[in-house]
Amino acid sequence: MSTYTIQGADFSIRQEHSITTPGHLITVFNSYDWATEHKLESDLEAADKECCPAGLIIERAPYEFLQLCPRPDETIMTHCIHVAPKKMLGLFNIDKRTNLSAESLSRNIALKAIPKFINADNDWLLAHIK
């Protein structure tokens, strides 16, 4: 079952639900109060406490996820791990795990990644998250 999680700047889980549609995930992302998370992250950093960029984490299957962390400059730090079937020596079926990262994707591209990830469009992900 595919799920999504919103993780706060203090590592706590703010929301966690099953995925209904890619459109619903885009709405969740757009409606969340990221500015409050940016302030919390800044406050934690100033107090020399542990923190992380807040973000939406979408899990398509175990160990396959897309993470979107909005930044104050309106770009989105994006991480993606996807698994694709591959043949080893032309005989054996194996899974190839690919880790993709982008420090600052445009909002437009990052939000397009949501339905592409849900629908396992790995070619699109490889071409746009870099």
Summary of the structure (lengths in Angstrom):
residues: 130
radius of gyration: 15.8
end to end distance: 27.3
largest distance: 55.3
contacts: 359
relative contact order: 0.16
helix: 32%
strand: 40%
